[in-house]
């Protein structure tokens, strides 16, 4: 029974790591586009950016509905709260 629990926790941790990677990539790509380091006219790059953005929006949209962007500043803090929550959940799951 313990091996099933550990296997389940390993899968959950991998899923959390994937979500963290996608959210961090989305934030970095949006900063690079805003700074005009990346050119969004490149079709291959644009398809990559839009794919990462759609994946990130799946988990960020529910947080954005609860925490409006103009609550504190004009900066979108939903990635910060999501990553903070994932770190908390990962630490509490691994304490088992």
C-alpha positions as a LaTeX table, in Angstrom:
\begin{tabular}{lrrr}
\hline
Residue & $x$ (\AA) & $y$ (\AA) & $z$ (\AA) \\
\hline
Unk1 & 0.00 & 0.00 & 0.00 \\
Unk2 & 2.82 & 2.40 & 0.81 \\
Unk3 & 4.34 & 1.99 & $-2.63$ \\
Unk4 & 1.08 & 3.10 & $-4.24$ \\
Unk5 & 0.99 & 6.20 & $-2.07$ \\
Unk6 & 4.59 & 7.03 & $-2.92$ \\
Unk7 & 3.91 & 6.46 & $-6.63$ \\
Unk8 & 0.88 & 8.74 & $-6.47$ \\
Unk9 & 2.88 & 11.43 & $-4.66$ \\
Unk10 & 5.64 & 11.16 & $-7.28$ \\
Unk11 & 3.12 & 11.67 & $-10.09$ \\
Unk12 & 1.60 & 14.66 & $-8.28$ \\
Unk13 & 5.06 & 16.15 & $-7.74$ \\
Unk14 & 5.87 & 15.71 & $-11.46$ \\
Unk15 & 2.60 & 17.43 & $-12.36$ \\
Unk16 & 3.38 & 20.32 & $-10.01$ \\
Unk17 & 6.88 & 20.62 & $-11.50$ \\
Unk18 & 5.41 & 20.74 & $-15.02$ \\
Unk19 & 2.94 & 23.45 & $-13.99$ \\
Unk20 & 5.76 & 25.45 & $-12.38$ \\
Unk21 & 7.86 & 25.15 & $-15.54$ \\
Unk22 & 5.01 & 26.28 & $-17.80$ \\
Unk23 & 4.11 & 29.26 & $-15.60$ \\
Unk24 & 7.73 & 30.42 & $-15.28$ \\
Unk25 & 8.23 & 30.02 & $-19.04$ \\
Unk26 & 5.06 & 32.03 & $-19.69$ \\
Unk27 & 6.18 & 34.85 & $-17.42$ \\
Unk28 & 9.68 & 34.96 & $-18.92$ \\
Unk29 & 8.38 & 34.88 & $-22.49$ \\
Unk30 & 5.93 & 37.69 & $-21.78$ \\
Unk31 & 8.75 & 39.79 & $-20.28$ \\
Unk32 & 10.98 & 39.13 & $-23.28$ \\
Unk33 & 8.22 & 40.15 & $-25.67$ \\
Unk34 & 7.47 & 43.28 & $-23.65$ \\
Unk35 & 11.17 & 44.21 & $-23.67$ \\
Unk36 & 11.19 & 43.62 & $-27.45$ \\
Unk37 & 13.94 & 41.05 & $-27.15$ \\
Unk38 & 11.77 & 38.45 & $-28.85$ \\
Unk39 & 10.09 & 39.29 & $-32.13$ \\
Unk40 & 6.47 & 38.16 & $-32.15$ \\
Unk41 & 6.33 & 38.28 & $-35.96$ \\
Unk42 & 8.23 & 34.98 & $-36.15$ \\
Unk43 & 5.57 & 32.31 & $-36.77$ \\
Unk44 & 7.43 & 29.45 & $-35.08$ \\
Unk45 & 8.20 & 31.55 & $-32.03$ \\
Unk46 & 4.65 & 32.87 & $-31.91$ \\
Unk47 & 3.18 & 29.35 & $-31.99$ \\
Unk48 & 5.46 & 28.34 & $-29.11$ \\
Unk49 & 4.54 & 31.42 & $-27.10$ \\
Unk50 & 0.81 & 30.99 & $-27.67$ \\
Unk51 & 0.99 & 27.30 & $-26.71$ \\
Unk52 & 2.79 & 28.08 & $-23.46$ \\
Unk53 & 0.36 & 30.92 & $-22.79$ \\
Unk54 & $-2.69$ & 28.68 & $-23.30$ \\
Unk55 & $-1.23$ & 26.02 & $-20.99$ \\
Unk56 & $-0.45$ & 28.60 & $-18.31$ \\
Unk57 & $-3.88$ & 30.22 & $-18.59$ \\
Unk58 & $-5.55$ & 26.93 & $-17.72$ \\
Unk59 & $-4.23$ & 27.18 & $-14.16$ \\
Unk60 & $-3.89$ & 30.96 & $-13.91$ \\
Unk61 & $-7.40$ & 32.00 & $-14.97$ \\
Unk62 & $-9.16$ & 30.74 & $-11.81$ \\
Unk63 & $-6.63$ & 32.64 & $-9.70$ \\
Unk64 & $-7.06$ & 35.79 & $-11.80$ \\
Unk65 & $-10.81$ & 35.64 & $-11.17$ \\
Unk66 & $-10.25$ & 35.58 & $-7.41$ \\
Unk67 & $-7.40$ & 38.12 & $-7.31$ \\
Unk68 & $-7.93$ & 41.06 & $-9.66$ \\
Unk69 & $-4.84$ & 42.46 & $-11.38$ \\
Unk70 & $-5.40$ & 45.98 & $-10.05$ \\
Unk71 & $-5.73$ & 44.91 & $-6.41$ \\
Unk72 & $-2.28$ & 46.13 & $-5.40$ \\
Unk73 & $-0.59$ & 47.31 & $-8.59$ \\
Unk74 & $-1.09$ & 46.94 & $-12.30$ \\
Unk75 & 1.16 & 43.87 & $-12.20$ \\
Unk76 & $-0.47$ & 40.45 & $-12.55$ \\
Unk77 & 0.39 & 38.64 & $-9.32$ \\
Unk78 & $-1.43$ & 35.40 & $-10.14$ \\
Unk79 & 1.77 & 33.52 & $-11.21$ \\
Unk80 & 3.37 & 34.46 & $-7.87$ \\
Unk81 & 0.41 & 33.18 & $-5.87$ \\
Unk82 & 0.20 & 30.00 & $-7.95$ \\
Unk83 & 3.90 & 29.22 & $-7.53$ \\
Unk84 & 3.70 & 29.98 & $-3.82$ \\
Unk85 & 0.73 & 27.65 & $-3.47$ \\
Unk86 & 2.47 & 24.89 & $-5.44$ \\
Unk87 & 5.56 & 25.15 & $-3.26$ \\
Unk88 & 3.39 & 24.95 & $-0.15$ \\
Unk89 & 1.47 & 21.95 & $-1.49$ \\
Unk90 & 4.65 & 20.17 & $-2.57$ \\
Unk91 & 6.24 & 20.67 & 0.84 \\
Unk92 & 3.14 & 19.45 & 2.65 \\
Unk93 & 2.81 & 16.40 & 0.40 \\
Unk94 & 6.46 & 15.47 & 0.76 \\
Unk95 & 6.20 & 15.73 & 4.55 \\
Unk96 & 4.07 & 12.60 & 4.38 \\
\hline
\end{tabular}
